[in-house]
Amino acid sequence: MEIGSHESRRVHLPAKPVCILIKSLRSDHQRCPRHPTSSFSSSSSLDIKRSPLITKGTALSLPRLLSTWFNGALIVSRRLSIDDLVPLLRSASGASNRHTEECRGIRLLARMGGSLPSGWMRRILLFLVLITGVLLIAMYAHAPPLASLQPFTTRRLEEFEQGLVTFLVDNESTKNPEDRLYKYLDALRKKNSTGRDERTVFQSPWSWTCVAGRCERRAVRSSRISLATCTALCGGNTRLLWPRPTGNIILGDESVTMHLQQIEFVTVNTSDRDVKTLLEYAKDVFLGNVRSLIRVANVKGRSGIDSFLIYLSAGNSRGTKLTIDTDESYTLELILKGRQFFGINQLKRLIDGMAASKLNTFHWHLTDSQSFPFDSVQFPEMARWGAYSGDQVYTPDDVKDLADYARIRGVRVLVEIDSPAHAGAGWQWGTEHGYGELALCVDQQPWTSYCGEPNCGQLNPINEHSYRILEGLYRELLDLTEVRDIIHLGGDEVNLDCWAQYGNITAAMQAQNMTDHHAMWAEFETKMFQRLVKANHDEVPKAVILWSSPLTKRPYITTYFDPKIHVIQSWGGSNWLETSDLLEDGFRVILSHVDAWYLDCGFGRWRETGEAACGEYRTWQTVYNHRPWKEYPQQQMNLILGGEAAIWSEQMGQASLGPRVWPRASALAERLWSDLPTNGYSTDEGVYTRLAAHVEVLTSRGIKTEAMWPQWCSQNPGKCL
């Protein structure tokens, strides 16, 4: 287990003394700590990455004696478990005399040169073998099948790892972290071997049976069927599938008990090495998802089937990356990264939810005027001046890791560095390094005159170094993500008053016979496009995306942009004319209507009391029932690439990321993927049932979601609507 991204970290615990016998060619020496300390000391450090304290597949509650040779030293120490750590903290200030006594038993080995007479050794080994045999027989007699044991140990280990990571992050600067560590370990110790809190655990009498296409709950004494199993077998060809497929659907009507080890994959008709590698990764993801669904502690029966074969055939496929021409809906999920920092593991959970919901593009608004968290190799000053802290950065390895993780799950990572606006933090170092002012109006007050929210900042349109740096940043990111056919340039919310106050910009406009600052803005976008092509190895992308803005309205849109290259992401209200005008002018669009698909709305203004800046909360029903294309003719429908749910993170912390997104983004996925007809705002009962089942799938995979209704309604289909 690794704590952090690139290096193992040590958790220093006040433990019993560790007696070390150092055997060398000259002499034998013994070292025992004389004065134990109640703080975290290096004399009792445990390397979480290398120590046998945590070993996958091994129960954490088995104390053992461990003797290992390490760098010429014989280390004799007691293997620590969760149950050991709590009393260990309490007894950390014990008397040193007791520690001395514990080391006396080791001195005998030192005097004997570190060896035992052969007779003694045979007796000891025979005794250990007998004890080990008895323990193995006892464990085998009471152990559950491997299908349930393996997922249990892995899940419990992941829970411990995640809790420990959280502790390390939260207490890095805490003066007395022992207290919080004690509380965490004490809470963990109170969990029994089933992974549940210590309380009365009973077997529910309820079972579900399929009646007229619905699962009904009934009390039975035996042969219970879970709600998930019933839902999978009951309700026609849609059942629990989300989003609903649009092609032919063939589902079985029988369930069997199986072990994970019975699943076998057979890859055929695949010669491309990259395709084979991707399929191997996909197989691991599939098995992990199956493992997350296992809940039975003791499986008392088998299906009578030796193995379940899954055939994977890629035919003549050579591509392993999504492109704009891939034959599926272009659906996106957006989170603004520049205003809050989220760890890579949290973003991976977001990717997991997107893969489960068939959302195929993660639009990563990586930077903003408040923060520049990308630790660029070519321009390290950007993160040094712009990141919230040295710990809140994304290294190139982080970006590549996330992009590779997403690609295996059928998701592309589309990175945006917004410009020329939303560019403040990270751009202040130009003058100090002789590059002049890279950005203007940075942190200028009153901010209401120069930007939508503090901190202000806008790139200098007449400084060539600004373009050169953007080109270098995009070159790095395109190489890391390998997404080259579709690129987002931002272009949102440019404040022309910011530029108007600079005399050198006005002079440059007059020299080029410009009478409107929109012309200067358009020139910036033209230069940036040229730089982008160079960063993309002189290849013109098939789609260069810009946010809708005054510059994408008539008459500017047809004057400065090419409908064969540029795609406009329309984020205004669904009743605004900007979308229809763009379609009439032949431009491709991505819909992100603020009145339906902005998931950050409804939580109030962070600067004042009152309603949210973008109105009321968008429920999953609002997201699901929004069909803005239904009034467009087919010719214009063909220009709509898809839709995007946007979530900006000013008021969204790390703990609220999942619940803010799910299940509303899942509702968007079915709207874009299947586009089932709706009856006004009266959503069909089957939609509720399938989405509720999908929420359970997300939860089983460790994805945090918001509740969509009382759980009783999930357990009693058809009785709440």
Residue pairs with C-beta under 8 A, 6 or more apart in sequence:
1 48
1 49
1 54
1 157
1 161
2 8
2 49
3 9
3 48
3 49
3 164
3 165
3 168
5 344
5 395
5 397
5 398
6 395
6 397
8 47
8 48
8 49
8 50
9 48
9 168
10 45
10 46
10 47
10 48
11 40
11 45
11 46
11 48
11 164
11 168
12 40
12 41
12 42
12 44
12 45
12 46
13 40
13 44
13 45
13 46
13 80
13 85
13 88
13 89
13 181
14 36
14 37
14 38
14 39
14 40
14 41
14 44
14 88
14 89
14 92
14 93
14 178
15 44
15 46
15 80
15 88
15 92
16 44
16 78
16 88
16 99
16 102
17 32
17 33
17 36
17 44
17 99
17 102
17 103
18 33
18 43
18 44
18 75
18 76
18 77
19 30
19 31
19 32
19 76
19 77
19 102
19 103
19 106
20 30
20 31
20 73
20 74
20 75
20 76
21 28
21 29
21 30
21 73
21 74
21 76
21 106
21 109
21 110
21 114
22 28
22 29
22 30
22 31
22 72
22 73
22 74
23 72
23 73
23 74
23 114
24 72
28 110
28 113
28 114
30 103
30 106
30 107
30 110
32 99
32 100
32 103
33 43
33 44
33 99
34 96
34 99
35 96
36 44
36 92
36 93
36 94
36 96
36 99
37 43
37 92
38 92
38 93
38 178
39 178
40 177
40 178
46 53
46 80
48 54
48 164
52 66
52 79
53 79
53 80
54 60
54 157
54 160
54 161
56 153
56 154
56 157
57 150
57 153
58 153
59 153
60 81
60 82
60 156
60 157
60 160
61 81
61 82
61 83
61 193
62 79
62 81
63 78
63 79
63 80
63 81
63 83
63 84
64 78
64 79
65 76
65 78
65 79
66 75
66 76
66 77
66 78
66 79
67 74
67 75
67 76
68 74
68 75
74 114
76 106
78 84
80 88
82 160
82 185
82 188
82 189
83 189
85 185
86 182
86 185
86 186
86 189
89 178
89 181
89 182
89 185
92 178
109 115
109 116
116 124
143 149
144 152
144 297
144 298
144 299
145 259
145 298
145 299
146 259
146 260
146 261
147 258
147 259
147 260
147 261
147 294
147 296
147 299
148 294
148 296
148 297
148 298
148 299
150 260
150 291
151 260
151 291
151 292
151 294
152 195
152 297
154 291
155 195
156 195
158 702
159 195
160 188
163 184
163 188
164 184
167 177
167 180
167 181
167 184
170 180
171 177
171 180
171 181
174 180
190 197
190 198
191 197
191 198
192 198
194 201
194 297
204 224
205 219
205 220
205 221
206 217
206 218
206 219
206 220
206 224
206 715
207 217
207 218
207 219
207 220
207 223
207 224
207 225
207 226
208 215
208 216
208 217
208 218
208 225
208 226
208 227
208 229
208 230
208 231
209 215
209 216
209 218
209 225
209 230
210 216
210 230
210 233
210 234
210 235
213 234
213 235
213 236
214 234
214 235
214 717
214 718
215 227
215 230
215 231
215 234
215 235
215 717
216 716
216 717
217 227
217 715
217 716
226 295
227 714
227 715
228 240
228 293
228 693
228 696
229 255
231 239
231 240
231 689
231 693
232 239
232 240
232 255
233 239
233 252
233 253
233 254
233 255
235 686
235 689
237 249
237 250
237 251
238 244
238 249
238 686
238 690
239 251
239 690
240 689
240 690
240 693
240 694
240 697
241 249
241 690
242 357
242 666
242 669
242 670
242 690
242 691
242 693
242 694
242 697
243 357
243 358
243 666
243 669
243 670
243 673
243 674
244 670
244 673
244 674
244 676
244 690
245 674
246 673
246 674
256 303
256 304
256 305
257 299
257 301
257 302
257 303
258 302
258 303
258 305
258 308
259 299
259 302
260 287
260 290
260 291
260 294
262 303
262 305
262 306
262 307
262 308
263 287
263 290
263 307
263 308
263 310
264 307
264 308
264 309
264 310
265 283
265 309
265 310
265 311
265 312
266 309
266 310
266 311
266 312
267 276
267 279
267 311
267 312
267 313
267 314
268 311
268 312
268 313
269 313
269 314
269 315
270 276
270 279
270 312
270 313
270 314
270 315
270 317
272 314
272 317
272 318
274 318
274 320
275 314
275 317
275 318
275 320
277 320
278 320
278 407
278 408
279 312
279 314
281 408
282 312
282 408
283 312
285 355
285 408
285 409
286 310
289 701
292 700
292 701
292 702
293 697
293 700
320 407
321 407
321 412
321 482
321 483
322 360
322 361
322 407
322 410
322 411
322 412
322 483
323 485
323 486
323 542
324 330
324 485
324 486
324 542
324 543
324 641
325 485
325 542
326 360
328 360
329 360
329 642
329 672
329 673
330 360
330 361
330 590
330 641
330 642
331 358
331 359
331 360
331 361
331 642
331 643
331 644
331 668
331 669
331 672
331 673
332 359
332 360
332 361
332 362
332 363
332 414
332 590
332 642
332 643
332 644
332 645
333 350
333 354
333 359
333 361
333 362
333 363
333 644
333 645
333 661
333 665
334 362
334 363
334 365
334 592
334 644
334 645
334 646
334 647
335 342
335 350
335 364
335 365
335 647
335 649
335 657
335 661
336 365
336 368
336 646
336 647
336 648
336 649
337 364
337 365
337 366
337 367
337 368
337 373
337 649
338 365
338 366
338 367
338 368
338 369
338 370
338 371
338 372
338 373
338 418
338 422
339 368
339 370
339 371
339 648
339 649
339 650
340 649
340 650
340 652
340 653
340 654
341 371
341 373
341 388
341 392
342 649
342 654
342 657
343 654
344 394
344 398
344 401
344 402
346 654
346 657
347 362
347 402
348 402
348 405
349 658
349 702
349 703
349 704
350 362
350 657
350 658
350 661
351 362
351 402
351 405
351 406
351 409
351 411
352 409
352 701
352 702
352 703
353 658
353 661
353 662
353 665
353 666
353 698
353 701
353 703
354 360
354 362
354 406
354 409
354 411
354 665
355 409
355 410
355 411
356 694
356 697
356 698
356 701
356 703
357 662
357 665
357 666
357 669
357 694
357 698
358 669
358 673
359 411
359 665
359 668
359 669
360 410
360 411
360 412
361 411
361 412
361 414
362 406
362 411
362 412
362 413
362 414
363 414
363 416
363 488
363 644
364 413
364 414
364 415
364 416
365 416
365 418
366 373
366 374
366 394
366 415
366 416
366 417
366 477
367 373
367 374
367 386
367 417
367 418
367 422
367 423
367 426
368 418
368 422
368 425
369 421
369 422
369 423
369 424
369 425
369 442
369 451
369 455
369 456
369 457
370 424
370 425
370 454
370 455
371 386
371 387
371 388
371 392
371 425
371 426
372 382
372 383
372 385
372 386
372 387
372 425
372 426
372 427
373 383
373 386
373 387
373 388
373 392
373 393
373 394
374 382
374 383
374 393
374 394
374 399
374 417
374 473
374 477
375 383
375 387
375 393
375 394
375 395
375 396
376 382
376 383
376 396
376 472
376 473
376 476
377 396
377 476
378 472
378 473
378 475
378 476
379 469
379 472
379 473
381 426
381 429
381 433
382 426
382 427
382 469
382 473
383 393
383 426
384 429
385 425
385 426
385 427
385 428
385 429
386 425
386 426
386 427
386 428
387 393
387 426
396 476
396 480
399 413
399 415
399 477
399 480
399 481
400 480
400 481
402 413
403 413
403 480
403 481
403 482
403 483
406 412
406 413
407 482
412 481
412 483
412 486
413 481
413 483
414 481
414 483
414 486
414 487
414 488
415 477
415 481
415 483
415 488
416 488
416 489
416 490
417 470
417 473
417 474
417 477
417 490
418 490
418 491
418 492
419 459
419 470
419 489
419 490
419 491
419 524
419 528
420 458
420 459
420 461
420 491
420 494
420 521
420 524
421 451
421 457
421 458
421 459
421 490
421 491
421 492
421 493
421 494
421 495
422 457
422 490
422 492
422 493
423 439
423 457
423 458
423 459
424 439
424 441
424 442
424 443
424 455
424 456
424 457
424 458
425 442
425 455
425 457
427 438
427 439
427 442
427 457
427 459
427 466
428 438
428 439
428 442
429 438
430 436
430 437
430 438
430 439
430 463
430 465
431 437
435 463
435 465
436 460
436 463
436 465
437 460
437 463
438 459
438 460
438 463
438 465
438 466
438 469
439 457
439 458
439 459
439 460
439 466
440 457
440 458
440 459
440 460
440 498
440 499
440 502
441 450
441 451
441 456
441 457
441 458
441 495
441 498
442 455
442 456
442 457
443 454
443 455
443 456
443 457
444 450
444 456
444 498
447 453
447 454
447 455
447 456
449 497
450 456
450 458
450 495
450 497
450 498
451 457
451 458
451 493
451 495
451 498
452 493
453 607
453 650
456 495
456 498
458 494
458 495
458 498
458 499
459 466
459 470
459 524
460 466
461 499
461 505
461 520
461 521
461 523
461 524
462 504
462 505
462 508
467 527
467 528
467 531
468 531
470 528
470 531
471 531
471 532
471 534
471 535
472 535
474 487
474 531
474 532
474 535
474 536
475 534
475 535
475 536
478 484
478 487
478 535
478 536
484 536
484 537
484 539
484 541
485 541
485 542
485 543
486 541
486 542
486 543
486 545
486 567
487 532
487 536
487 541
487 543
487 544
487 545
488 544
488 545
488 546
488 569
489 525
489 528
489 529
489 532
489 544
489 545
489 546
490 546
490 547
491 525
491 546
491 547
491 549
491 551
491 552
492 547
492 549
493 547
493 549
494 521
494 549
494 551
496 517
496 518
496 521
499 505
499 517
499 520
500 506
500 517
505 520
508 520
509 515
509 517
509 519
509 520
512 519
512 523
514 520
514 523
518 550
518 551
518 556
521 551
522 551
522 556
522 559
522 560
525 546
525 551
525 560
525 561
526 560
529 544
529 565
532 541
532 544
533 539
533 540
533 541
540 565
541 565
543 565
543 566
543 567
543 588
543 641
544 565
544 566
544 567
545 566
545 567
545 568
545 569
545 590
546 552
546 561
546 566
546 567
546 568
546 569
547 568
547 569
547 571
548 568
548 569
548 570
548 571
548 572
548 578
548 582
550 556
551 557
551 560
552 561
552 568
552 578
552 582
553 578
553 581
554 581
554 585
557 568
557 581
557 582
557 585
557 587
558 585
561 587
563 585
563 586
563 587
563 588
566 587
567 587
567 588
567 589
567 590
567 641
568 582
568 587
568 588
568 589
568 590
569 589
569 590
569 592
569 644
570 578
570 579
570 582
570 589
570 590
570 591
570 592
570 593
571 592
571 593
571 594
571 598
571 646
572 578
572 579
572 593
572 594
573 593
573 594
573 595
574 593
574 595
574 596
574 626
574 628
575 595
579 589
579 591
579 628
580 632
580 636
582 589
583 589
583 632
583 636
583 639
583 640
584 636
586 639
587 639
588 639
588 640
588 641
589 639
589 640
589 641
590 640
590 641
590 642
590 643
590 644
591 597
591 628
591 629
591 640
591 642
591 643
591 644
592 598
592 643
592 644
592 645
592 646
593 626
593 628
594 601
594 614
594 615
594 646
595 615
595 618
596 618
596 622
596 623
596 626
596 628
597 618
597 623
597 626
597 643
597 644
597 645
597 646
597 668
598 614
598 618
598 645
598 646
598 647
598 648
599 618
599 623
599 645
599 646
599 647
599 660
599 661
599 664
599 665
600 614
600 646
600 647
600 648
600 649
600 650
600 651
600 652
600 660
601 612
601 613
601 614
601 615
601 616
601 617
601 618
602 612
602 615
602 616
602 617
602 618
603 612
603 617
603 651
604 610
604 611
604 612
604 651
605 611
605 612
605 613
606 650
606 651
618 664
619 664
620 663
620 664
620 666
620 667
620 691
620 708
621 667
621 681
621 683
623 645
623 664
623 665
623 667
623 668
623 671
624 667
624 668
624 670
624 671
624 678
624 683
624 687
625 671
625 678
625 680
625 681
625 683
626 671
627 671
627 675
627 678
629 637
629 640
632 640
642 672
643 668
643 671
643 672
645 661
645 664
645 665
645 668
647 660
647 661
652 660
657 704
658 703
658 704
658 705
659 704
659 705
659 706
660 706
662 695
662 698
662 703
662 704
662 705
662 706
663 691
663 694
663 695
663 698
663 705
663 706
663 708
664 706
666 691
666 694
666 695
666 698
667 691
670 676
670 687
676 687
685 717
685 718
685 721
688 708
688 709
688 713
688 720
688 721
689 717
691 708
692 708
692 709
692 713
692 714
693 714
695 705
695 707
695 708
696 714
698 705
699 705
709 720
710 720
712 720
713 719
713 720
